Structure formats: C-alpha cells, structure tokens
Amino acid sequence: MSRKILADECVDFRISRWVFAHKHKGVGIIFLRYASDDIQKIGFALIQVLNTYQDSLSRKFVVIKPQKIRVRDI
C-alpha cells in the first residue's frame, strides 16, 4: 500500500474532509490554518510535525495552527 500525505491550506478543504470521513487507508492530511503574518510559525510547526510523525503521517489528520498542533487518527 502506498502512503500519501495531503497538505491543505484552503478554507474550503472538501478533499481533506472526504478522506477523513471515509477513513481512506494510506492517506494522511495536514491542514494548515494561519494568517499571513504567521507563515514563519506555521513553517516551523510543519517541520516539527514532519520530524515527529514521519513514520505514521499516512494515517493521521493533523491541524497546524500558530499556537497549536492537533493530531488525530484517521
């Protein structure tokens, strides 16, 4: 089974919701929520998530905000 990660920063994240709702195997989602002045914080948080969850991201739904990272199983 191939492992895929979808990173999405769009407010209308229909694909992410579809993958999460259908518990699509082998796909992980990283949803980025930030204001334009928080781009550097989001970048650091994204690197932290990639380093911490690198082996299991294909089965996670991750929401990254400037002050919070939430990780849930799909």
C-alpha positions in Angstrom: 0.0 0.0 0.0 1.4 3.4 -0.9 1.4 6.2 1.7 0.4 9.7 0.7 0.2 13.0 2.6 -2.1 15.8 1.6 -1.2 19.3 2.9 -4.0 21.7 2.5 -4.3 25.4 3.5 -7.5 26.3 1.7 -10.5 27.3 3.8 -12.7 25.0 1.7 -11.0 21.7 2.3 -13.5 19.3 0.8 -10.9 16.7 -0.2 -9.5 16.6 3.3 -13.0 16.2 4.8 -13.8 13.4 2.3 -10.6 11.4 3.1 -11.2 11.8 6.9 -14.9 10.9 6.6 -14.3 7.8 4.6 -11.2 6.7 6.6 -9.2 6.3 3.4 -6.3 4.0 4.2 -2.8 5.1 3.5 -3.6 8.8 3.3 -2.7 11.5 5.8 -3.9 15.0 5.9 -2.0 18.1 7.2 -4.3 21.1 7.4 -2.6 24.5 7.8 -4.6 27.3 9.4 -2.9 30.6 9.7 -2.9 34.4 9.0 -0.3 35.7 6.6 1.8 37.1 9.4 2.1 33.7 11.0 3.7 31.9 8.0 7.1 31.5 9.7 5.5 29.9 12.8 3.5 27.6 10.6 6.7 26.6 8.7 8.4 25.7 11.9 5.4 23.8 13.2 5.1 21.9 9.9 8.8 20.8 10.1 8.2 19.7 13.7 5.2 17.6 12.7 7.1 16.0 9.8 10.0 15.1 12.0 7.9 13.8 14.9 5.3 11.8 12.9 7.3 10.9 9.8 6.6 7.2 10.0 2.9 7.4 10.8 1.6 10.5 9.0 -0.1 8.4 6.3 -2.8 7.5 8.9 -3.2 10.9 10.7 -5.3 14.1 10.4 -3.1 17.0 11.6 -4.3 20.5 12.1 -1.5 23.1 12.5 -2.3 26.5 13.9 0.3 29.1 15.0 0.0 28.1 18.7 -1.4 24.6 18.5 -0.9 21.3 16.7 -3.7 18.7 16.8 -3.1 15.1 15.6 -5.9 12.6 15.2 -6.1 9.1 13.8 -7.9 8.6 10.5 
